[in-house]
Amino acid sequence: MFEAITRLFNKPENELSDHDPKLAVAALLVHLASVDGQINAVERKAIHGALMDHYSLDEAAVDRLVEQAALRDAEAVDFYHFTSRLSSLPDSDRIEIIRMMWMVVFADSKNHELEDNMVWRVAELIGVSSRDRTILRNQIGKAEQA
């Protein structure tokens, strides 16, 4: 118990709350990039680019966010921990999360079945329709192939 209290008071100032949607999105993107067994430089770049663009963050802020997200992802036992924070966001934000996920999936020009399955599950959990998920997959997949 003493260790838990010590950790609480020793948290870095810039550490995000577990309730911050940015942290949940970043954790999902980090997990998605590793779900096929490896995270490559192209996927890392896609994660950074998506977070920078969507949240208007600078490089240093994204680095901190991804570092915290990787720690939270390693501690998580399922997606619900992250998706429960995202399901109440506006439709446009939830659709953008799925768009970012597809950008990470197709960053390496491959769509691994585990990646596809994860995007499907997250979309279901945050309330993005199958139709929207499929449209986004087709749009991002074609754009990455061009």
Phi, psi and omega in degrees: 000321179300320179298320180296319178293319179298315178299320181300315183277345180260013178295136175298148182302322185271008178287134182281152175290150176297344181269359181283122181301329179301318180293319178296315180297314181299319179297319178296319180293319178297315179296317180301316181296333182262355188294335178271009175102350181205144173250121179257172184299325181293319178292320177300317180295321178295319178298310181300314181298317181296316181291321178297314182292311186290321185256003180053050181257153174273175185302316182295319179295321178293320178301314178296318181298314181294323178297313178295321180296320179297321178295315180295320179297319180296331180274340187284147177256345178201179181279340185302324179306323181268315186291333180297333178280342187259339186292342179266000178290160176300155180310314184299322178290320180293321177294321178295325177298316179293323175300314179298321179297316178296326178297321178290317179302311186272001181302324180264016178064019178231148175238091180290144183300328177291324177294314180301316180296321180294317179298318178302312182296316180295317178302316178298316183291331181260001173085031174262129186294157176301322180299310180297319179299317181290318177301314179297318178302315181293318179298310183290319179299317179291320181296321181288332179282338182284000000 
